[in-house]
């Protein structure tokens, strides 16, 4: 498995959340959106300039800025 963060996933790639860096309001919000350990996440689409990106998280499509998705640690195949 390859360890990376959510911001580095390319379109069509997926991974499993292993954790979230930091202890601030945004990390709590990411957890509330379902980004908790073991959740499968897929990068569906990136905007032309790469920010934001759309991710499939627990059946919902959520757009995240690169600054925020960079805090989410994932393992990929």
ROKE-23525 format. One record per atom (N, C-alpha, C, O): x, y, z; residue number from 1; atom name. Coordinates in nm, 4 decimals, padded with zeros to 6 digits, always signed. Example, Ala and Ser with C-alpha at 12.3 -4.5 7.8 and 13.67 -1.06 7.14 Angstrom:
2
{r {+01.3190 -00.5690 +00.7800} 1 'N'}
{r {+01.2300 -00.4500 +00.7800} 1 'CA'}
{r {+01.3200 -00.3300 +00.7800} 1 'C'}
{r {+01.4236 -00.3319 +00.8465} 1 'O'}
{r {+01.2850 -00.2250 +00.7080} 2 'N'}
{r {+01.3670 -00.1060 +00.7140} 2 'CA'}
{r {+01.2900 +00.0030 +00.7870} 2 'C'}
{r {+01.3409 +00.1138 +00.8039} 2 'O'}
END
This chain:
77
{r {+00.0843 -00.1189 +00.0000} 1 'N'}
{r {+00.0000 +00.0000 +00.0000} 1 'CA'}
{r {+00.0881 +00.1243 +00.0000} 1 'C'}
{r {+00.1990 +00.1251 +00.0534} 1 'O'}
{r {+00.0359 +00.2270 -00.0604} 2 'N'}
{r {+00.1067 +00.3534 -00.0706} 2 'CA'}
{r {+00.0398 +00.4547 +00.0219} 2 'C'}
{r {-00.0820 +00.4717 +00.0182} 2 'O'}
{r {+00.1192 +00.5216 +00.1044} 3 'N'}
{r {+00.0673 +00.6223 +00.1960} 3 'CA'}
{r {+00.0784 +00.7591 +00.1299} 3 'C'}
{r {+00.1844 +00.7955 +00.0790} 3 'O'}
{r {-00.0302 +00.8343 +00.1309} 4 'N'}
{r {-00.0323 +00.9672 +00.0711} 4 'CA'}
{r {-00.1419 +01.0488 +00.1384} 4 'C'}
{r {-00.1919 +01.0110 +00.2443} 4 'O'}
{r {-00.1791 +01.1603 +00.0771} 5 'N'}
{r {-00.2931 +01.2348 +00.1290} 5 'CA'}
{r {-00.3979 +01.2489 +00.0188} 5 'C'}
{r {-00.3696 +01.2245 -00.0985} 5 'O'}
{r {-00.5155 +01.2872 +00.0564} 6 'N'}
{r {-00.6289 +01.2922 -00.0352} 6 'CA'}
{r {-00.6038 +01.3887 -00.1508} 6 'C'}
{r {-00.6489 +01.3633 -00.2625} 6 'O'}
{r {-00.5344 +01.4963 -00.1270} 7 'N'}
{r {-00.5085 +01.5965 -00.2311} 7 'CA'}
{r {-00.4240 +01.5403 -00.3450} 7 'C'}
{r {-00.4280 +01.5934 -00.4560} 7 'O'}
{r {-00.3486 +01.4353 -00.3203} 8 'N'}
{r {-00.2602 +01.3788 -00.4226} 8 'CA'}
{r {-00.3251 +01.2705 -00.5079} 8 'C'}
{r {-00.2636 +01.2225 -00.6031} 8 'O'}
{r {-00.4477 +01.2312 -00.4757} 9 'N'}
{r {-00.5156 +01.1315 -00.5576} 9 'CA'}
{r {-00.5496 +01.1918 -00.6933} 9 'C'}
{r {-00.5953 +01.3058 -00.7016} 9 'O'}
{r {-00.5272 +01.1153 -00.7989} 10 'N'}
{r {-00.5651 +01.1584 -00.9335} 10 'CA'}
{r {-00.7080 +01.1133 -00.9609} 10 'C'}
{r {-00.7628 +01.0293 -00.8895} 10 'O'}
{r {-00.7671 +01.1699 -01.0650} 11 'N'}
{r {-00.9027 +01.1301 -01.1027} 11 'CA'}
{r {-00.9083 +00.9793 -01.1239} 11 'C'}
{r {-00.8231 +00.9223 -01.1920} 11 'O'}
{r {-01.0082 +00.9156 -01.0657} 12 'N'}
{r {-01.0259 +00.7716 -01.0798} 12 'CA'}
{r {-00.9547 +00.6901 -00.9740} 12 'C'}
{r {-00.9837 +00.5714 -00.9592} 12 'O'}
{r {-00.8624 +00.7495 -00.8998} 13 'N'}
{r {-00.7918 +00.6771 -00.7933} 13 'CA'}
{r {-00.8768 +00.6762 -00.6671} 13 'C'}
{r {-00.9575 +00.7661 -00.6437} 13 'O'}
{r {-00.8570 +00.5738 -00.5873} 14 'N'}
{r {-00.9284 +00.5652 -00.4602} 14 'CA'}
{r {-00.8337 +00.5176 -00.3514} 14 'C'}
{r {-00.7245 +00.4678 -00.3785} 14 'O'}
{r {-00.8777 +00.5339 -00.2295} 15 'N'}
{r {-00.7983 +00.4912 -00.1162} 15 'CA'}
{r {-00.8846 +00.4813 +00.0082} 15 'C'}
{r {-01.0050 +00.5066 +00.0044} 15 'O'}
{r {-00.8216 +00.4442 +00.1177} 16 'N'}
{r {-00.8895 +00.4304 +00.2458} 16 'CA'}
{r {-00.8287 +00.5288 +00.3442} 16 'C'}
{r {-00.7066 +00.5389 +00.3565} 16 'O'}
{r {-00.9140 +00.6003 +00.4134} 17 'N'}
{r {-00.8691 +00.7012 +00.5099} 17 'CA'}
{r {-00.7984 +00.6322 +00.6260} 17 'C'}
{r {-00.8487 +00.5348 +00.6819} 17 'O'}
{r {-00.6809 +00.6843 +00.6613} 18 'N'}
{r {-00.6076 +00.6316 +00.7764} 18 'CA'}
{r {-00.6039 +00.7314 +00.8907} 18 'C'}
{r {-00.5720 +00.6947 +01.0038} 18 'O'}
{r {-00.6361 +00.8573 +00.8628} 19 'N'}
{r {-00.6377 +00.9576 +00.9683} 19 'CA'}
{r {-00.6456 +01.0980 +00.9112} 19 'C'}
{r {-00.6437 +01.1184 +00.7898} 19 'O'}
{r {-00.6546 +01.1947 +01.0025} 20 'N'}
{r {-00.6579 +01.3358 +00.9647} 20 'CA'}
{r {-00.5532 +01.4083 +01.0475} 20 'C'}
{r {-00.5469 +01.3930 +01.1695} 20 'O'}
{r {-00.4703 +01.4880 +00.9789} 21 'N'}
{r {-00.3674 +01.5657 +01.0477} 21 'CA'}
{r {-00.4303 +01.6890 +01.1099} 21 'C'}
{r {-00.5211 +01.7497 +01.0532} 21 'O'}
{r {-00.3806 +01.7248 +01.2272} 22 'N'}
{r {-00.4258 +01.8475 +01.2922} 22 'CA'}
{r {-00.5464 +01.8263 +01.3809} 22 'C'}
{r {-00.6194 +01.7281 +01.3679} 22 'O'}
{r {-00.5651 +01.9187 +01.4694} 23 'N'}
{r {-00.6785 +01.9170 +01.5614} 23 'CA'}
{r {-00.7417 +02.0555 +01.5615} 23 'C'}
{r {-00.7293 +02.1303 +01.6585} 23 'O'}
{r {-00.8090 +02.0888 +01.4527} 24 'N'}
{r {-00.8736 +02.2190 +01.4448} 24 'CA'}
{r {-01.0181 +02.2011 +01.3992} 24 'C'}
{r {-01.0666 +02.0888 +01.3859} 24 'O'}
{r {-01.0849 +02.3111 +01.3757} 25 'N'}
{r {-01.2259 +02.3050 +01.3368} 25 'CA'}
{r {-01.2441 +02.2334 +01.2031} 25 'C'}
{r {-01.3424 +02.1617 +01.1843} 25 'O'}
{r {-01.1505 +02.2521 +01.1106} 26 'N'}
{r {-01.1643 +02.1876 +00.9802} 26 'CA'}
{r {-01.1467 +02.0371 +00.9905} 26 'C'}
{r {-01.2183 +01.9626 +00.9237} 26 'O'}
{r {-01.0530 +01.9903 +01.0727} 27 'N'}
{r {-01.0359 +01.8456 +01.0873} 27 'CA'}
{r {-01.1628 +01.7836 +01.1471} 27 'C'}
{r {-01.2017 +01.6729 +01.1100} 27 'O'}
{r {-01.2257 +01.8546 +01.2384} 28 'N'}
{r {-01.3518 +01.8056 +01.2969} 28 'CA'}
{r {-01.4618 +01.8017 +01.1898} 28 'C'}
{r {-01.5406 +01.7073 +01.1846} 28 'O'}
{r {-01.4662 +01.9040 +01.1055} 29 'N'}
{r {-01.5669 +01.9095 +00.9981} 29 'CA'}
{r {-01.5457 +01.7957 +00.8982} 29 'C'}
{r {-01.6422 +01.7352 +00.8516} 29 'O'}
{r {-01.4202 +01.7668 +00.8654} 30 'N'}
{r {-01.3906 +01.6563 +00.7743} 30 'CA'}
{r {-01.4384 +01.5238 +00.8331} 30 'C'}
{r {-01.4925 +01.4394 +00.7616} 30 'O'}
{r {-01.4185 +01.5062 +00.9623} 31 'N'}
{r {-01.4665 +01.3846 +01.0277} 31 'CA'}
{r {-01.6187 +01.3771 +01.0253} 31 'C'}
{r {-01.6762 +01.2700 +01.0057} 31 'O'}
{r {-01.6837 +01.4923 +01.0454} 32 'N'}
{r {-01.8300 +01.4960 +01.0420} 32 'CA'}
{r {-01.8841 +01.4616 +00.9037} 32 'C'}
{r {-01.9958 +01.4111 +00.8919} 32 'O'}
{r {-01.8056 +01.4886 +00.7979} 33 'N'}
{r {-01.8466 +01.4549 +00.6614} 33 'CA'}
{r {-01.8280 +01.3068 +00.6314} 33 'C'}
{r {-01.8665 +01.2603 +00.5241} 33 'O'}
{r {-01.7699 +01.2329 +00.7238} 34 'N'}
{r {-01.7528 +01.0889 +00.7046} 34 'CA'}
{r {-01.6109 +01.0457 +00.6779} 34 'C'}
{r {-01.5866 +00.9276 +00.6531} 34 'O'}
{r {-01.5161 +01.1377 +00.6820} 35 'N'}
{r {-01.3762 +01.1018 +00.6583} 35 'CA'}
{r {-01.3126 +01.0521 +00.7882} 35 'C'}
{r {-01.2390 +01.1238 +00.8559} 35 'O'}
{r {-01.3437 +00.9279 +00.8197} 36 'N'}
{r {-01.2891 +00.8635 +00.9386} 36 'CA'}
{r {-01.2120 +00.7389 +00.8947} 36 'C'}
{r {-01.2294 +00.6904 +00.7829} 36 'O'}
{r {-01.1281 +00.6885 +00.9823} 37 'N'}
{r {-01.0437 +00.5720 +00.9515} 37 'CA'}
{r {-01.1267 +00.4587 +00.8903} 37 'C'}
{r {-01.2311 +00.4202 +00.9429} 37 'O'}
{r {-01.0770 +00.4067 +00.7776} 38 'N'}
{r {-01.1417 +00.2939 +00.7120} 38 'CA'}
{r {-01.2403 +00.3309 +00.6026} 38 'C'}
{r {-01.2883 +00.2432 +00.5308} 38 'O'}
{r {-01.2717 +00.4592 +00.5886} 39 'N'}
{r {-01.3662 +00.5023 +00.4854} 39 'CA'}
{r {-01.2991 +00.5005 +00.3485} 39 'C'}
{r {-01.1871 +00.5493 +00.3332} 39 'O'}
{r {-01.3675 +00.4443 +00.2493} 40 'N'}
{r {-01.3162 +00.4437 +00.1125} 40 'CA'}
{r {-01.3521 +00.5763 +00.0474} 40 'C'}
{r {-01.4652 +00.6237 +00.0583} 40 'O'}
{r {-01.2536 +00.6360 -00.0210} 41 'N'}
{r {-01.2713 +00.7652 -00.0871} 41 'CA'}
{r {-01.2201 +00.7537 -00.2298} 41 'C'}
{r {-01.1151 +00.6943 -00.2543} 41 'O'}
{r {-01.2950 +00.8109 -00.3244} 42 'N'}
{r {-01.2528 +00.8096 -00.4645} 42 'CA'}
{r {-01.2523 +00.9517 -00.5181} 42 'C'}
{r {-01.3466 +01.0275 -00.4952} 42 'O'}
{r {-01.1466 +00.9881 -00.5893} 43 'N'}
{r {-01.1392 +01.1183 -00.6556} 43 'CA'}
{r {-01.2145 +01.1073 -00.7878} 43 'C'}
{r {-01.1740 +01.0329 -00.8771} 43 'O'}
{r {-01.3233 +01.1810 -00.7996} 44 'N'}
{r {-01.4060 +01.1736 -00.9194} 44 'CA'}
{r {-01.3630 +01.2738 -01.0259} 44 'C'}
{r {-01.3587 +01.2408 -01.1444} 44 'O'}
{r {-01.3314 +01.3954 -00.9844} 45 'N'}
{r {-01.3019 +01.5003 -01.0811} 45 'CA'}
{r {-01.2220 +01.6127 -01.0154} 45 'C'}
{r {-01.2423 +01.6451 -00.8984} 45 'O'}
{r {-01.1316 +01.6708 -01.0922} 46 'N'}
{r {-01.0580 +01.7885 -01.0487} 46 'CA'}
{r {-01.0946 +01.9043 -01.1404} 46 'C'}
{r {-01.1141 +01.8847 -01.2604} 46 'O'}
{r {-01.1039 +02.0228 -01.0858} 47 'N'}
{r {-01.1316 +02.1395 -01.1692} 47 'CA'}
{r {-01.0112 +02.1628 -01.2610} 47 'C'}
{r {-00.9045 +02.1063 -01.2371} 47 'O'}
{r {-01.0261 +02.2442 -01.3646} 48 'N'}
{r {-00.9164 +02.2645 -01.4602} 48 'CA'}
{r {-00.7834 +02.3044 -01.3965} 48 'C'}
{r {-00.6774 +02.2659 -01.4458} 48 'O'}
{r {-00.7879 +02.3802 -01.2892} 49 'N'}
{r {-00.6643 +02.4209 -01.2226} 49 'CA'}
{r {-00.6322 +02.3332 -01.1020} 49 'C'}
{r {-00.5378 +02.3613 -01.0281} 49 'O'}
{r {-00.7105 +02.2267 -01.0817} 50 'N'}
{r {-00.6825 +02.1299 -00.9769} 50 'CA'}
{r {-00.7435 +02.1591 -00.8418} 50 'C'}
{r {-00.7313 +02.0774 -00.7505} 50 'O'}
{r {-00.8082 +02.2720 -00.8258} 51 'N'}
{r {-00.8626 +02.3094 -00.6958} 51 'CA'}
{r {-00.9965 +02.3776 -00.7150} 51 'C'}
{r {-00.9997 +02.4823 -00.7797} 51 'O'}
{r {-01.1056 +02.3272 -00.6647} 52 'N'}
{r {-01.1230 +02.2111 -00.5786} 52 'CA'}
{r {-01.1335 +02.0807 -00.6577} 52 'C'}
{r {-01.1271 +02.0795 -00.7806} 52 'O'}
{r {-01.1496 +01.9726 -00.5845} 53 'N'}
{r {-01.1687 +01.8411 -00.6442} 53 'CA'}
{r {-01.2948 +01.7788 -00.5840} 53 'C'}
{r {-01.3318 +01.8084 -00.4704} 53 'O'}
{r {-01.3600 +01.6924 -00.6617} 54 'N'}
{r {-01.4811 +01.6243 -00.6153} 54 'CA'}
{r {-01.4450 +01.4814 -00.5746} 54 'C'}
{r {-01.3770 +01.4100 -00.6483} 54 'O'}
{r {-01.4909 +01.4413 -00.4578} 55 'N'}
{r {-01.4623 +01.3083 -00.4036} 55 'CA'}
{r {-01.5924 +01.2368 -00.3711} 55 'C'}
{r {-01.6898 +01.2988 -00.3286} 55 'O'}
{r {-01.5928 +01.1053 -00.3916} 56 'N'}
{r {-01.7055 +01.0222 -00.3519} 56 'CA'}
{r {-01.6746 +00.9681 -00.2127} 56 'C'}
{r {-01.5801 +00.8916 -00.1935} 56 'O'}
{r {-01.7561 +01.0095 -00.1166} 57 'N'}
{r {-01.7357 +00.9716 +00.0233} 57 'CA'}
{r {-01.8674 +00.9182 +00.0774} 57 'C'}
{r {-01.9637 +00.9933 +00.0926} 57 'O'}
{r {-01.8718 +00.7882 +00.1064} 58 'N'}
{r {-01.9912 +00.7243 +00.1627} 58 'CA'}
{r {-02.1173 +00.7540 +00.0826} 58 'C'}
{r {-02.2227 +00.7813 +00.1399} 58 'O'}
{r {-02.1064 +00.7487 -00.0497} 59 'N'}
{r {-02.2221 +00.7672 -00.1363} 59 'CA'}
{r {-02.2558 +00.9120 -00.1690} 59 'C'}
{r {-02.3493 +00.9372 -00.2451} 59 'O'}
{r {-02.1826 +01.0069 -00.1138} 60 'N'}
{r {-02.2065 +01.1488 -00.1413} 60 'CA'}
{r {-02.0868 +01.2072 -00.2144} 60 'C'}
{r {-01.9727 +01.1697 -00.1876} 60 'O'}
{r {-02.1124 +01.2986 -00.3063} 61 'N'}
{r {-02.0052 +01.3677 -00.3765} 61 'CA'}
{r {-01.9800 +01.4990 -00.3039} 61 'C'}
{r {-02.0703 +01.5809 -00.2869} 61 'O'}
{r {-01.8551 +01.5173 -00.2614} 62 'N'}
{r {-01.8176 +01.6347 -00.1830} 62 'CA'}
{r {-01.6978 +01.7012 -00.2484} 62 'C'}
{r {-01.5997 +01.6347 -00.2817} 62 'O'}
{r {-01.7058 +01.8330 -00.2669} 63 'N'}
{r {-01.5944 +01.9096 -00.3227} 63 'CA'}
{r {-01.5108 +01.9646 -00.2081} 63 'C'}
{r {-01.5637 +02.0243 -00.1143} 63 'O'}
{r {-01.3802 +01.9439 -00.2164} 64 'N'}
{r {-01.2880 +01.9926 -00.1134} 64 'CA'}
{r {-01.1738 +02.0707 -00.1772} 64 'C'}
{r {-01.1239 +02.0350 -00.2839} 64 'O'}
{r {-01.1336 +02.1778 -00.1098} 65 'N'}
{r {-01.0162 +02.2519 -00.1535} 65 'CA'}
{r {-00.8921 +02.1692 -00.1256} 65 'C'}
{r {-00.8910 +02.0857 -00.0352} 65 'O'}
{r {-00.7896 +02.1926 -00.2024} 66 'N'}
{r {-00.6644 +02.1186 -00.1858} 66 'CA'}
{r {-00.6062 +02.1394 -00.0457} 66 'C'}
{r {-00.5498 +02.0471 +00.0129} 66 'O'}
{r {-00.6200 +02.2584 +00.0060} 67 'N'}
{r {-00.5700 +02.2891 +00.1403} 67 'CA'}
{r {-00.6334 +02.1983 +00.2453} 67 'C'}
{r {-00.5665 +02.1542 +00.3388} 67 'O'}
{r {-00.7623 +02.1710 +00.2293} 68 'N'}
{r {-00.8338 +02.0875 +00.3257} 68 'CA'}
{r {-00.8121 +01.9385 +00.3001} 68 'C'}
{r {-00.7927 +01.8618 +00.3944} 68 'O'}
{r {-00.8151 +01.8975 +00.1745} 69 'N'}
{r {-00.7975 +01.7552 +00.1439} 69 'CA'}
{r {-00.6547 +01.7085 +00.1721} 69 'C'}
{r {-00.6313 +01.5888 +00.1889} 69 'O'}
{r {-00.5604 +01.8003 +00.1773} 70 'N'}
{r {-00.4226 +01.7640 +00.2082} 70 'CA'}
{r {-00.4040 +01.7163 +00.3516} 70 'C'}
{r {-00.3024 +01.6549 +00.3840} 70 'O'}
{r {-00.5006 +01.7439 +00.4367} 71 'N'}
{r {-00.4944 +01.7011 +00.5773} 71 'CA'}
{r {-00.5407 +01.5579 +00.5977} 71 'C'}
{r {-00.5175 +01.4994 +00.7035} 71 'O'}
{r {-00.6061 +01.5008 +00.4966} 72 'N'}
{r {-00.6635 +01.3662 +00.5079} 72 'CA'}
{r {-00.5616 +01.2643 +00.4579} 72 'C'}
{r {-00.5250 +01.2660 +00.3404} 72 'O'}
{r {-00.5164 +01.1771 +00.5446} 73 'N'}
{r {-00.4188 +01.0735 +00.5099} 73 'CA'}
{r {-00.4908 +00.9504 +00.4555} 73 'C'}
{r {-00.5904 +00.9059 +00.5125} 73 'O'}
{r {-00.4400 +00.8956 +00.3447} 74 'N'}
{r {-00.5024 +00.7787 +00.2831} 74 'CA'}
{r {-00.3975 +00.6754 +00.2423} 74 'C'}
{r {-00.2811 +00.7082 +00.2193} 74 'O'}
{r {-00.4409 +00.5519 +00.2341} 75 'N'}
{r {-00.3608 +00.4422 +00.1772} 75 'CA'}
{r {-00.4249 +00.4038 +00.0454} 75 'C'}
{r {-00.5467 +00.3879 +00.0367} 75 'O'}
{r {-00.3421 +00.3890 -00.0574} 76 'N'}
{r {-00.3914 +00.3462 -00.1880} 76 'CA'}
{r {-00.3276 +00.2130 -00.2226} 76 'C'}
{r {-00.2341 +00.1694 -00.1555} 76 'O'}
{r {-00.3775 +00.1481 -00.3269} 77 'N'}
{r {-00.3220 +00.0190 -00.3688} 77 'CA'}
{r {-00.2006 +00.0400 -00.4547} 77 'C'}
{r {-00.1395 -00.0568 -00.4999} 77 'O'}
END
